[in-house]
Amino acid sequence: MRKPRDVTLVNGNRDGRPLIDRGGDRLLHLDVSHLSVDSAATAIAKWLAK
């Protein structure tokens, strides 16, 4: 009932806010901007195997 329906409000809430990073000892930061799905999955699997 109280969920915003205006896309500009939703996008505005997201802009400029960092993702939650609570300082975990096993945290993967992976920039997938220029990776294929397979390459990203392989990188994640390698990280998990360590």
mmCIF entry with sequence, helices, sheets and N, C-alpha, C, O atoms, coordinates in Angstrom:
data_MODEL
# 
_entry.id   MODEL 
# 
_entity.id                         1 
_entity.type                       polymer 
_entity.pdbx_number_of_molecules   1 
# 
_entity_poly.entity_id                      1 
_entity_poly.type                           'polypeptide(L)' 
_entity_poly.nstd_linkage                   no 
_entity_poly.nstd_monomer                   no 
_entity_poly.pdbx_seq_one_letter_code       MRKPRDVTLVNGNRDGRPLIDRGGDRLLHLDVSHLSVDSAATAIAKWLAK 
_entity_poly.pdbx_seq_one_letter_code_can   MRKPRDVTLVNGNRDGRPLIDRGGDRLLHLDVSHLSVDSAATAIAKWLAK 
_entity_poly.pdbx_strand_id                 A 
# 
loop_
_entity_poly_seq.entity_id 
_entity_poly_seq.num 
_entity_poly_seq.mon_id 
_entity_poly_seq.hetero 
1 1  MET n 
1 2  ARG n 
1 3  LYS n 
1 4  PRO n 
1 5  ARG n 
1 6  ASP n 
1 7  VAL n 
1 8  THR n 
1 9  LEU n 
1 10 VAL n 
1 11 ASN n 
1 12 GLY n 
1 13 ASN n 
1 14 ARG n 
1 15 ASP n 
1 16 GLY n 
1 17 ARG n 
1 18 PRO n 
1 19 LEU n 
1 20 ILE n 
1 21 ASP n 
1 22 ARG n 
1 23 GLY n 
1 24 GLY n 
1 25 ASP n 
1 26 ARG n 
1 27 LEU n 
1 28 LEU n 
1 29 HIS n 
1 30 LEU n 
1 31 ASP n 
1 32 VAL n 
1 33 SER n 
1 34 HIS n 
1 35 LEU n 
1 36 SER n 
1 37 VAL n 
1 38 ASP n 
1 39 SER n 
1 40 ALA n 
1 41 ALA n 
1 42 THR n 
1 43 ALA n 
1 44 ILE n 
1 45 ALA n 
1 46 LYS n 
1 47 TRP n 
1 48 LEU n 
1 49 ALA n 
1 50 LYS n 
# 
_struct_asym.id          A 
_struct_asym.entity_id   1 
# 
loop_
_struct_conf.conf_type_id 
_struct_conf.id 
_struct_conf.pdbx_PDB_helix_id 
_struct_conf.beg_label_comp_id 
_struct_conf.beg_label_asym_id 
_struct_conf.beg_label_seq_id 
_struct_conf.pdbx_beg_PDB_ins_code 
_struct_conf.end_label_comp_id 
_struct_conf.end_label_asym_id 
_struct_conf.end_label_seq_id 
_struct_conf.pdbx_end_PDB_ins_code 
_struct_conf.beg_auth_comp_id 
_struct_conf.beg_auth_asym_id 
_struct_conf.beg_auth_seq_id 
_struct_conf.end_auth_comp_id 
_struct_conf.end_auth_asym_id 
_struct_conf.end_auth_seq_id 
_struct_conf.pdbx_PDB_helix_class 
_struct_conf.details 
_struct_conf.pdbx_PDB_helix_length 
HELX_P HELX_P1 AA1 VAL A 7  ? ARG A 14 ? VAL A 7  ARG A 14 1 ? 8  
HELX_P HELX_P2 AA2 VAL A 37 ? ALA A 49 ? VAL A 37 ALA A 49 1 ? 13 
# 
_struct_conf_type.id          HELX_P 
_struct_conf_type.criteria    ? 
_struct_conf_type.reference   ? 
# 
loop_
_atom_site.group_PDB 
_atom_site.id 
_atom_site.type_symbol 
_atom_site.label_atom_id 
_atom_site.label_alt_id 
_atom_site.label_comp_id 
_atom_site.label_asym_id 
_atom_site.label_entity_id 
_atom_site.label_seq_id 
_atom_site.pdbx_PDB_ins_code 
_atom_site.Cartn_x 
_atom_site.Cartn_y 
_atom_site.Cartn_z 
_atom_site.occupancy 
_atom_site.B_iso_or_equiv 
_atom_site.pdbx_formal_charge 
_atom_site.auth_seq_id 
_atom_site.auth_comp_id 
_atom_site.auth_asym_id 
_atom_site.auth_atom_id 
_atom_site.pdbx_PDB_model_num 
ATOM 1   N N  . MET A 1 1  ? 0.808  -1.187  0.000   1.00 0.00 ? 1  MET A N  1 
ATOM 2   C CA . MET A 1 1  ? 0.000  0.000   0.000   1.00 0.00 ? 1  MET A CA 1 
ATOM 3   C C  . MET A 1 1  ? 0.860  1.263   0.000   1.00 0.00 ? 1  MET A C  1 
ATOM 4   O O  . MET A 1 1  ? 0.489  2.264   -0.613  1.00 0.00 ? 1  MET A O  1 
ATOM 5   N N  . ARG A 1 2  ? 2.012  1.224   0.687   1.00 0.00 ? 2  ARG A N  1 
ATOM 6   C CA . ARG A 1 2  ? 2.808  2.444   0.796   1.00 0.00 ? 2  ARG A CA 1 
ATOM 7   C C  . ARG A 1 2  ? 4.064  2.384   -0.066  1.00 0.00 ? 2  ARG A C  1 
ATOM 8   O O  . ARG A 1 2  ? 4.967  3.202   0.111   1.00 0.00 ? 2  ARG A O  1 
ATOM 9   N N  . LYS A 1 3  ? 4.138  1.446   -0.980  1.00 0.00 ? 3  LYS A N  1 
ATOM 10  C CA . LYS A 1 3  ? 5.312  1.335   -1.834  1.00 0.00 ? 3  LYS A CA 1 
ATOM 11  C C  . LYS A 1 3  ? 5.290  2.442   -2.883  1.00 0.00 ? 3  LYS A C  1 
ATOM 12  O O  . LYS A 1 3  ? 4.238  2.748   -3.444  1.00 0.00 ? 3  LYS A O  1 
ATOM 13  N N  . PRO A 1 4  ? 6.454  3.044   -3.147  1.00 0.00 ? 4  PRO A N  1 
ATOM 14  C CA . PRO A 1 4  ? 6.487  4.095   -4.173  1.00 0.00 ? 4  PRO A CA 1 
ATOM 15  C C  . PRO A 1 4  ? 6.244  3.505   -5.550  1.00 0.00 ? 4  PRO A C  1 
ATOM 16  O O  . PRO A 1 4  ? 6.731  2.421   -5.870  1.00 0.00 ? 4  PRO A O  1 
ATOM 17  N N  . ARG A 1 5  ? 5.497  4.220   -6.347  1.00 0.00 ? 5  ARG A N  1 
ATOM 18  C CA . ARG A 1 5  ? 5.211  3.771   -7.710  1.00 0.00 ? 5  ARG A CA 1 
ATOM 19  C C  . ARG A 1 5  ? 5.914  4.629   -8.749  1.00 0.00 ? 5  ARG A C  1 
ATOM 20  O O  . ARG A 1 5  ? 5.934  4.301   -9.935  1.00 0.00 ? 5  ARG A O  1 
ATOM 21  N N  . ASP A 1 6  ? 6.481  5.713   -8.294  1.00 0.00 ? 6  ASP A N  1 
ATOM 22  C CA . ASP A 1 6  ? 7.163  6.634   -9.196  1.00 0.00 ? 6  ASP A CA 1 
ATOM 23  C C  . ASP A 1 6  ? 8.614  6.190   -9.373  1.00 0.00 ? 6  ASP A C  1 
ATOM 24  O O  . ASP A 1 6  ? 9.377  6.158   -8.408  1.00 0.00 ? 6  ASP A O  1 
ATOM 25  N N  . VAL A 1 7  ? 8.995  5.846   -10.608 1.00 0.00 ? 7  VAL A N  1 
ATOM 26  C CA . VAL A 1 7  ? 10.329 5.335   -10.897 1.00 0.00 ? 7  VAL A CA 1 
ATOM 27  C C  . VAL A 1 7  ? 11.418 6.329   -10.504 1.00 0.00 ? 7  VAL A C  1 
ATOM 28  O O  . VAL A 1 7  ? 12.489 5.920   -10.057 1.00 0.00 ? 7  VAL A O  1 
ATOM 29  N N  . THR A 1 8  ? 11.166 7.610   -10.660 1.00 0.00 ? 8  THR A N  1 
ATOM 30  C CA . THR A 1 8  ? 12.186 8.614   -10.318 1.00 0.00 ? 8  THR A CA 1 
ATOM 31  C C  . THR A 1 8  ? 12.487 8.605   -8.825  1.00 0.00 ? 8  THR A C  1 
ATOM 32  O O  . THR A 1 8  ? 13.624 8.869   -8.433  1.00 0.00 ? 8  THR A O  1 
ATOM 33  N N  . LEU A 1 9  ? 11.522 8.316   -7.999  1.00 0.00 ? 9  LEU A N  1 
ATOM 34  C CA . LEU A 1 9  ? 11.760 8.214   -6.560  1.00 0.00 ? 9  LEU A CA 1 
ATOM 35  C C  . LEU A 1 9  ? 12.610 6.998   -6.225  1.00 0.00 ? 9  LEU A C  1 
ATOM 36  O O  . LEU A 1 9  ? 13.524 7.073   -5.403  1.00 0.00 ? 9  LEU A O  1 
ATOM 37  N N  . VAL A 1 10 ? 12.307 5.899   -6.858  1.00 0.00 ? 10 VAL A N  1 
ATOM 38  C CA . VAL A 1 10 ? 13.063 4.665   -6.610  1.00 0.00 ? 10 VAL A CA 1 
ATOM 39  C C  . VAL A 1 10 ? 14.505 4.847   -7.049  1.00 0.00 ? 10 VAL A C  1 
ATOM 40  O O  . VAL A 1 10 ? 15.425 4.517   -6.300  1.00 0.00 ? 10 VAL A O  1 
ATOM 41  N N  . ASN A 1 11 ? 14.715 5.363   -8.245  1.00 0.00 ? 11 ASN A N  1 
ATOM 42  C CA . ASN A 1 11 ? 16.082 5.577   -8.735  1.00 0.00 ? 11 ASN A CA 1 
ATOM 43  C C  . ASN A 1 11 ? 16.812 6.619   -7.904  1.00 0.00 ? 11 ASN A C  1 
ATOM 44  O O  . ASN A 1 11 ? 18.015 6.485   -7.682  1.00 0.00 ? 11 ASN A O  1 
ATOM 45  N N  . GLY A 1 12 ? 16.133 7.638   -7.446  1.00 0.00 ? 12 GLY A N  1 
ATOM 46  C CA . GLY A 1 12 ? 16.745 8.673   -6.637  1.00 0.00 ? 12 GLY A CA 1 
ATOM 47  C C  . GLY A 1 12 ? 17.218 8.154   -5.289  1.00 0.00 ? 12 GLY A C  1 
ATOM 48  O O  . GLY A 1 12 ? 18.226 8.623   -4.761  1.00 0.00 ? 12 GLY A O  1 
ATOM 49  N N  . ASN A 1 13 ? 16.507 7.199   -4.735  1.00 0.00 ? 13 ASN A N  1 
ATOM 50  C CA . ASN A 1 13 ? 16.917 6.608   -3.464  1.00 0.00 ? 13 ASN A CA 1 
ATOM 51  C C  . ASN A 1 13 ? 18.182 5.783   -3.610  1.00 0.00 ? 13 ASN A C  1 
ATOM 52  O O  . ASN A 1 13 ? 18.950 5.656   -2.656  1.00 0.00 ? 13 ASN A O  1 
ATOM 53  N N  . ARG A 1 14 ? 18.407 5.232   -4.768  1.00 0.00 ? 14 ARG A N  1 
ATOM 54  C CA . ARG A 1 14 ? 19.547 4.351   -5.011  1.00 0.00 ? 14 ARG A CA 1 
ATOM 55  C C  . ARG A 1 14 ? 20.807 5.123   -5.368  1.00 0.00 ? 14 ARG A C  1 
ATOM 56  O O  . ARG A 1 14 ? 21.906 4.675   -5.041  1.00 0.00 ? 14 ARG A O  1 
ATOM 57  N N  . ASP A 1 15 ? 20.686 6.250   -6.017  1.00 0.00 ? 15 ASP A N  1 
ATOM 58  C CA . ASP A 1 15 ? 21.847 7.003   -6.506  1.00 0.00 ? 15 ASP A CA 1 
ATOM 59  C C  . ASP A 1 15 ? 22.732 7.502   -5.370  1.00 0.00 ? 15 ASP A C  1 
ATOM 60  O O  . ASP A 1 15 ? 22.247 8.066   -4.389  1.00 0.00 ? 15 ASP A O  1 
ATOM 61  N N  . GLY A 1 16 ? 24.029 7.287   -5.516  1.00 0.00 ? 16 GLY A N  1 
ATOM 62  C CA . GLY A 1 16 ? 24.986 7.812   -4.564  1.00 0.00 ? 16 GLY A CA 1 
ATOM 63  C C  . GLY A 1 16 ? 25.096 7.053   -3.265  1.00 0.00 ? 16 GLY A C  1 
ATOM 64  O O  . GLY A 1 16 ? 25.814 7.480   -2.361  1.00 0.00 ? 16 GLY A O  1 
ATOM 65  N N  . ARG A 1 17 ? 24.404 5.942   -3.150  1.00 0.00 ? 17 ARG A N  1 
ATOM 66  C CA . ARG A 1 17 ? 24.467 5.163   -1.922  1.00 0.00 ? 17 ARG A CA 1 
ATOM 67  C C  . ARG A 1 17 ? 25.311 3.916   -2.150  1.00 0.00 ? 17 ARG A C  1 
ATOM 68  O O  . ARG A 1 17 ? 25.026 3.139   -3.062  1.00 0.00 ? 17 ARG A O  1 
ATOM 69  N N  . PRO A 1 18 ? 26.345 3.710   -1.336  1.00 0.00 ? 18 PRO A N  1 
ATOM 70  C CA . PRO A 1 18 ? 27.175 2.514   -1.504  1.00 0.00 ? 18 PRO A CA 1 
ATOM 71  C C  . PRO A 1 18 ? 26.430 1.265   -1.068  1.00 0.00 ? 18 PRO A C  1 
ATOM 72  O O  . PRO A 1 18 ? 25.525 1.322   -0.235  1.00 0.00 ? 18 PRO A O  1 
ATOM 73  N N  . LEU A 1 19 ? 26.822 0.141   -1.640  1.00 0.00 ? 19 LEU A N  1 
ATOM 74  C CA . LEU A 1 19 ? 26.265 -1.124  -1.194  1.00 0.00 ? 19 LEU A CA 1 
ATOM 75  C C  . LEU A 1 19 ? 26.736 -1.406  0.228   1.00 0.00 ? 19 LEU A C  1 
ATOM 76  O O  . LEU A 1 19 ? 27.766 -0.889  0.661   1.00 0.00 ? 19 LEU A O  1 
ATOM 77  N N  . ILE A 1 20 ? 26.003 -2.202  0.930   1.00 0.00 ? 20 ILE A N  1 
ATOM 78  C CA . ILE A 1 20 ? 26.360 -2.521  2.305   1.00 0.00 ? 20 ILE A CA 1 
ATOM 79  C C  . ILE A 1 20 ? 27.651 -3.331  2.330   1.00 0.00 ? 20 ILE A C  1 
ATOM 80  O O  . ILE A 1 20 ? 27.765 -4.355  1.655   1.00 0.00 ? 20 ILE A O  1 
ATOM 81  N N  . ASP A 1 21 ? 28.611 -2.872  3.103   1.00 0.00 ? 21 ASP A N  1 
ATOM 82  C CA . ASP A 1 21 ? 29.878 -3.569  3.298   1.00 0.00 ? 21 ASP A CA 1 
ATOM 83  C C  . ASP A 1 21 ? 30.170 -3.514  4.786   1.00 0.00 ? 21 ASP A C  1 
ATOM 84  O O  . ASP A 1 21 ? 30.619 -2.492  5.305   1.00 0.00 ? 21 ASP A O  1 
ATOM 85  N N  . ARG A 1 22 ? 29.919 -4.593  5.448   1.00 0.00 ? 22 ARG A N  1 
ATOM 86  C CA . ARG A 1 22 ? 30.067 -4.595  6.901   1.00 0.00 ? 22 ARG A CA 1 
ATOM 87  C C  . ARG A 1 22 ? 31.422 -5.107  7.346   1.00 0.00 ? 22 ARG A C  1 
ATOM 88  O O  . ARG A 1 22 ? 31.570 -5.536  8.490   1.00 0.00 ? 22 ARG A O  1 
ATOM 89  N N  . GLY A 1 23 ? 32.428 -5.074  6.458   1.00 0.00 ? 23 GLY A N  1 
ATOM 90  C CA . GLY A 1 23 ? 33.786 -5.430  6.847   1.00 0.00 ? 23 GLY A CA 1 
ATOM 91  C C  . GLY A 1 23 ? 34.000 -6.918  7.073   1.00 0.00 ? 23 GLY A C  1 
ATOM 92  O O  . GLY A 1 23 ? 34.836 -7.310  7.887   1.00 0.00 ? 23 GLY A O  1 
ATOM 93  N N  . GLY A 1 24 ? 33.258 -7.741  6.366   1.00 0.00 ? 24 GLY A N  1 
ATOM 94  C CA . GLY A 1 24 ? 33.424 -9.181  6.513   1.00 0.00 ? 24 GLY A CA 1 
ATOM 95  C C  . GLY A 1 24 ? 34.820 -9.630  6.104   1.00 0.00 ? 24 GLY A C  1 
ATOM 96  O O  . GLY A 1 24 ? 35.494 -8.964  5.318   1.00 0.00 ? 24 GLY A O  1 
ATOM 97  N N  . ASP A 1 25 ? 35.241 -10.759 6.643   1.00 0.00 ? 25 ASP A N  1 
ATOM 98  C CA . ASP A 1 25 ? 36.579 -11.253 6.314   1.00 0.00 ? 25 ASP A CA 1 
ATOM 99  C C  . ASP A 1 25 ? 36.589 -12.042 5.008   1.00 0.00 ? 25 ASP A C  1 
ATOM 100 O O  . ASP A 1 25 ? 37.658 -12.384 4.502   1.00 0.00 ? 25 ASP A O  1 
ATOM 101 N N  . ARG A 1 26 ? 35.435 -12.330 4.467   1.00 0.00 ? 26 ARG A N  1 
ATOM 102 C CA . ARG A 1 26 ? 35.337 -13.039 3.185   1.00 0.00 ? 26 ARG A CA 1 
ATOM 103 C C  . ARG A 1 26 ? 34.378 -12.266 2.279   1.00 0.00 ? 26 ARG A C  1 
ATOM 104 O O  . ARG A 1 26 ? 33.205 -12.614 2.144   1.00 0.00 ? 26 ARG A O  1 
ATOM 105 N N  . LEU A 1 27 ? 34.899 -11.229 1.678   1.00 0.00 ? 27 LEU A N  1 
ATOM 106 C CA . LEU A 1 27 ? 34.075 -10.351 0.864   1.00 0.00 ? 27 LEU A CA 1 
ATOM 107 C C  . LEU A 1 27 ? 34.688 -10.238 -0.518  1.00 0.00 ? 27 LEU A C  1 
ATOM 108 O O  . LEU A 1 27 ? 35.862 -9.893  -0.654  1.00 0.00 ? 27 LEU A O  1 
ATOM 109 N N  . LEU A 1 28 ? 33.911 -10.524 -1.530  1.00 0.00 ? 28 LEU A N  1 
ATOM 110 C CA . LEU A 1 28 ? 34.386 -10.470 -2.917  1.00 0.00 ? 28 LEU A CA 1 
ATOM 111 C C  . LEU A 1 28 ? 33.912 -9.179  -3.556  1.00 0.00 ? 28 LEU A C  1 
ATOM 112 O O  . LEU A 1 28 ? 32.715 -8.892  -3.595  1.00 0.00 ? 28 LEU A O  1 
ATOM 113 N N  . HIS A 1 29 ? 34.858 -8.407  -4.054  1.00 0.00 ? 29 HIS A N  1 
ATOM 114 C CA . HIS A 1 29 ? 34.551 -7.223  -4.864  1.00 0.00 ? 29 HIS A CA 1 
ATOM 115 C C  . HIS A 1 29 ? 34.946 -7.579  -6.289  1.00 0.00 ? 29 HIS A C  1 
ATOM 116 O O  . HIS A 1 29 ? 36.132 -7.725  -6.583  1.00 0.00 ? 29 HIS A O  1 
ATOM 117 N N  . LEU A 1 30 ? 33.983 -7.717  -7.163  1.00 0.00 ? 30 LEU A N  1 
ATOM 118 C CA . LEU A 1 30 ? 34.245 -8.141  -8.537  1.00 0.00 ? 30 LEU A CA 1 
ATOM 119 C C  . LEU A 1 30 ? 33.532 -7.198  -9.494  1.00 0.00 ? 30 LEU A C  1 
ATOM 120 O O  . LEU A 1 30 ? 32.303 -7.130  -9.508  1.00 0.00 ? 30 LEU A O  1 
ATOM 121 N N  . ASP A 1 31 ? 34.301 -6.476  -10.289 1.00 0.00 ? 31 ASP A N  1 
ATOM 122 C CA . ASP A 1 31 ? 33.724 -5.587  -11.298 1.00 0.00 ? 31 ASP A CA 1 
ATOM 123 C C  . ASP A 1 31 ? 33.394 -6.427  -12.522 1.00 0.00 ? 31 ASP A C  1 
ATOM 124 O O  . ASP A 1 31 ? 34.295 -6.902  -13.214 1.00 0.00 ? 31 ASP A O  1 
ATOM 125 N N  . VAL A 1 32 ? 32.126 -6.609  -12.788 1.00 0.00 ? 32 VAL A N  1 
ATOM 126 C CA . VAL A 1 32 ? 31.693 -7.449  -13.903 1.00 0.00 ? 32 VAL A CA 1 
ATOM 127 C C  . VAL A 1 32 ? 31.296 -6.623  -15.123 1.00 0.00 ? 32 VAL A C  1 
ATOM 128 O O  . VAL A 1 32 ? 30.684 -7.134  -16.061 1.00 0.00 ? 32 VAL A O  1 
ATOM 129 N N  . SER A 1 33 ? 31.654 -5.340  -15.097 1.00 0.00 ? 33 SER A N  1 
ATOM 130 C CA . SER A 1 33 ? 31.259 -4.437  -16.184 1.00 0.00 ? 33 SER A CA 1 
ATOM 131 C C  . SER A 1 33 ? 31.706 -4.927  -17.552 1.00 0.00 ? 33 SER A C  1 
ATOM 132 O O  . SER A 1 33 ? 30.981 -4.786  -18.536 1.00 0.00 ? 33 SER A O  1 
ATOM 133 N N  . HIS A 1 34 ? 32.894 -5.500  -17.613 1.00 0.00 ? 34 HIS A N  1 
ATOM 134 C CA . HIS A 1 34 ? 33.432 -5.914  -18.912 1.00 0.00 ? 34 HIS A CA 1 
ATOM 135 C C  . HIS A 1 34 ? 33.669 -7.422  -18.979 1.00 0.00 ? 34 HIS A C  1 
ATOM 136 O O  . HIS A 1 34 ? 34.480 -7.886  -19.780 1.00 0.00 ? 34 HIS A O  1 
ATOM 137 N N  . LEU A 1 35 ? 32.967 -8.190  -18.143 1.00 0.00 ? 35 LEU A N  1 
ATOM 138 C CA . LEU A 1 35 ? 33.106 -9.643  -18.141 1.00 0.00 ? 35 LEU A CA 1 
ATOM 139 C C  . LEU A 1 35 ? 31.853 -10.288 -18.719 1.00 0.00 ? 35 LEU A C  1 
ATOM 140 O O  . LEU A 1 35 ? 30.742 -9.782  -18.564 1.00 0.00 ? 35 LEU A O  1 
ATOM 141 N N  . SER A 1 36 ? 32.060 -11.404 -19.380 1.00 0.00 ? 36 SER A N  1 
ATOM 142 C CA . SER A 1 36 ? 30.905 -12.184 -19.825 1.00 0.00 ? 36 SER A CA 1 
ATOM 143 C C  . SER A 1 36 ? 30.334 -12.906 -18.611 1.00 0.00 ? 36 SER A C  1 
ATOM 144 O O  . SER A 1 36 ? 30.963 -12.954 -17.554 1.00 0.00 ? 36 SER A O  1 
ATOM 145 N N  . VAL A 1 37 ? 29.166 -13.453 -18.767 1.00 0.00 ? 37 VAL A N  1 
ATOM 146 C CA . VAL A 1 37 ? 28.547 -14.204 -17.679 1.00 0.00 ? 37 VAL A CA 1 
ATOM 147 C C  . VAL A 1 37 ? 29.436 -15.373 -17.279 1.00 0.00 ? 37 VAL A C  1 
ATOM 148 O O  . VAL A 1 37 ? 29.633 -15.627 -16.090 1.00 0.00 ? 37 VAL A O  1 
ATOM 149 N N  . ASP A 1 38 ? 29.973 -16.084 -18.262 1.00 0.00 ? 38 ASP A N  1 
ATOM 150 C CA . ASP A 1 38 ? 30.835 -17.234 -17.978 1.00 0.00 ? 38 ASP A CA 1 
ATOM 151 C C  . ASP A 1 38 ? 32.116 -16.820 -17.252 1.00 0.00 ? 38 ASP A C  1 
ATOM 152 O O  . ASP A 1 38 ? 32.551 -17.503 -16.324 1.00 0.00 ? 38 ASP A O  1 
ATOM 153 N N  . SER A 1 39 ? 32.715 -15.716 -17.667 1.00 0.00 ? 39 SER A N  1 
ATOM 154 C CA . SER A 1 39 ? 33.941 -15.240 -17.015 1.00 0.00 ? 39 SER A CA 1 
ATOM 155 C C  . SER A 1 39 ? 33.672 -14.811 -15.579 1.00 0.00 ? 39 SER A C  1 
ATOM 156 O O  . SER A 1 39 ? 34.474 -15.080 -14.685 1.00 0.00 ? 39 SER A O  1 
ATOM 157 N N  . ALA A 1 40 ? 32.557 -14.152 -15.364 1.00 0.00 ? 40 ALA A N  1 
ATOM 158 C CA . ALA A 1 40 ? 32.197 -13.735 -14.008 1.00 0.00 ? 40 ALA A CA 1 
ATOM 159 C C  . ALA A 1 40 ? 31.942 -14.954 -13.130 1.00 0.00 ? 40 ALA A C  1 
ATOM 160 O O  . ALA A 1 40 ? 32.399 -15.002 -11.987 1.00 0.00 ? 40 ALA A O  1 
ATOM 161 N N  . ALA A 1 41 ? 31.227 -15.925 -13.648 1.00 0.00 ? 41 ALA A N  1 
ATOM 162 C CA . ALA A 1 41 ? 30.939 -17.142 -12.885 1.00 0.00 ? 41 ALA A CA 1 
ATOM 163 C C  . ALA A 1 41 ? 32.223 -17.891 -12.557 1.00 0.00 ? 41 ALA A C  1 
ATOM 164 O O  . ALA A 1 41 ? 32.364 -18.422 -11.456 1.00 0.00 ? 41 ALA A O  1 
ATOM 165 N N  . THR A 1 42 ? 33.157 -17.939 -13.498 1.00 0.00 ? 42 THR A N  1 
ATOM 166 C CA . THR A 1 42 ? 34.437 -18.610 -13.265 1.00 0.00 ? 42 THR A CA 1 
ATOM 167 C C  . THR A 1 42 ? 35.223 -17.890 -12.175 1.00 0.00 ? 42 THR A C  1 
ATOM 168 O O  . THR A 1 42 ? 35.798 -18.537 -11.300 1.00 0.00 ? 42 THR A O  1 
ATOM 169 N N  . ALA A 1 43 ? 35.253 -16.580 -12.216 1.00 0.00 ? 43 ALA A N  1 
ATOM 170 C CA . ALA A 1 43 ? 35.961 -15.803 -11.196 1.00 0.00 ? 43 ALA A CA 1 
ATOM 171 C C  . ALA A 1 43 ? 35.350 -16.026 -9.817  1.00 0.00 ? 43 ALA A C  1 
ATOM 172 O O  . ALA A 1 43 ? 36.074 -16.145 -8.829  1.00 0.00 ? 43 ALA A O  1 
ATOM 173 N N  . ILE A 1 44 ? 34.027 -16.084 -9.747  1.00 0.00 ? 44 ILE A N  1 
ATOM 174 C CA . ILE A 1 44 ? 33.354 -16.321 -8.474  1.00 0.00 ? 44 ILE A CA 1 
ATOM 175 C C  . ILE A 1 44 ? 33.658 -17.725 -7.967  1.00 0.00 ? 44 ILE A C  1 
ATOM 176 O O  . ILE A 1 44 ? 33.940 -17.914 -6.784  1.00 0.00 ? 44 ILE A O  1 
ATOM 177 N N  . ALA A 1 45 ? 33.601 -18.708 -8.859  1.00 0.00 ? 45 ALA A N  1 
ATOM 178 C CA . ALA A 1 45 ? 33.882 -20.100 -8.467  1.00 0.00 ? 45 ALA A CA 1 
ATOM 179 C C  . ALA A 1 45 ? 35.320 -20.248 -7.961  1.00 0.00 ? 45 ALA A C  1 
ATOM 180 O O  . ALA A 1 45 ? 35.561 -20.960 -6.986  1.00 0.00 ? 45 ALA A O  1 
ATOM 181 N N  . LYS A 1 46 ? 36.273 -19.581 -8.617  1.00 0.00 ? 46 LYS A N  1 
ATOM 182 C CA . LYS A 1 46 ? 37.673 -19.636 -8.170  1.00 0.00 ? 46 LYS A CA 1 
ATOM 183 C C  . LYS A 1 46 ? 37.806 -19.011 -6.787  1.00 0.00 ? 46 LYS A C  1 
ATOM 184 O O  . LYS A 1 46 ? 38.523 -19.531 -5.932  1.00 0.00 ? 46 LYS A O  1 
ATOM 185 N N  . TRP A 1 47 ? 37.120 -17.902 -6.571  1.00 0.00 ? 47 TRP A N  1 
ATOM 186 C CA . TRP A 1 47 ? 37.188 -17.230 -5.272  1.00 0.00 ? 47 TRP A CA 1 
ATOM 187 C C  . TRP A 1 47 ? 36.589 -18.109 -4.174  1.00 0.00 ? 47 TRP A C  1 
ATOM 188 O O  . TRP A 1 47 ? 37.123 -18.177 -3.067  1.00 0.00 ? 47 TRP A O  1 
ATOM 189 N N  . LEU A 1 48 ? 35.490 -18.772 -4.482  1.00 0.00 ? 48 LEU A N  1 
ATOM 190 C CA . LEU A 1 48 ? 34.849 -19.648 -3.517  1.00 0.00 ? 48 LEU A CA 1 
ATOM 191 C C  . LEU A 1 48 ? 35.717 -20.857 -3.177  1.00 0.00 ? 48 LEU A C  1 
ATOM 192 O O  . LEU A 1 48 ? 35.691 -21.342 -2.046  1.00 0.00 ? 48 LEU A O  1 
ATOM 193 N N  . ALA A 1 49 ? 36.480 -21.341 -4.148  1.00 0.00 ? 49 ALA A N  1 
ATOM 194 C CA . ALA A 1 49 ? 37.324 -22.525 -3.944  1.00 0.00 ? 49 ALA A CA 1 
ATOM 195 C C  . ALA A 1 49 ? 38.502 -22.251 -3.029  1.00 0.00 ? 49 ALA A C  1 
ATOM 196 O O  . ALA A 1 49 ? 39.070 -23.181 -2.457  1.00 0.00 ? 49 ALA A O  1 
ATOM 197 N N  . LYS A 1 50 ? 38.880 -20.976 -2.880  1.00 0.00 ? 50 LYS A N  1 
ATOM 198 C CA . LYS A 1 50 ? 40.044 -20.635 -2.046  1.00 0.00 ? 50 LYS A CA 1 
ATOM 199 C C  . LYS A 1 50 ? 39.772 -20.845 -0.588  1.00 0.00 ? 50 LYS A C  1 
ATOM 200 O O  . LYS A 1 50 ? 40.646 -20.605 0.245   1.00 0.00 ? 50 LYS A O  1 
# 
